[in-house]
Amino acid sequence: MIEYQIILNVYLPDQGGRTIKQVVSCSDRESAITKFKYLSTLATDKKRQRELNDWAQENLKVPGQIVGTEGLFAVAYIKLLP
């Protein structure tokens, strides 16, 4: 099984201003690539900051301000049956 993961750098002003990494998972390659391009564009375009903040509030486990993308990775899992 292959899962695609986008690693984001997220700034948390409510927690002392620290920056953490968060993972956004996708099940298929095409949606992962599309989402990665979308988030990378939003993170670099200062005019679309509101749209980026809205996306972060809806989709991140620990909402914060996305300050950049770290990368897109494919992760392979092997399912072991008992």
Stockholm file with secondary structure:
# STOCKHOLM 1.0

chainA/1-82         MIEYQIILNVYLPDQGGRTIKQVVSCSDRESAITKFKYLSTLATDKKRQRELNDWAQENLKVPGQIVGTEGLFAVAYIKLLP
#=GR chainA/1-82 SS CEEEEEEEEEEEGGGTTEEEEEEEEESSHHHHHHHHHHHHHHHHCGGGHHHHHHHHHHHCSSCCEEEEEEEEEEEECCCCCC
#=GC SS_cons        CEEEEEEEEEEEGGGTTEEEEEEEEESSHHHHHHHHHHHHHHHHCGGGHHHHHHHHHHHCSSCCEEEEEEEEEEEECCCCCC
//
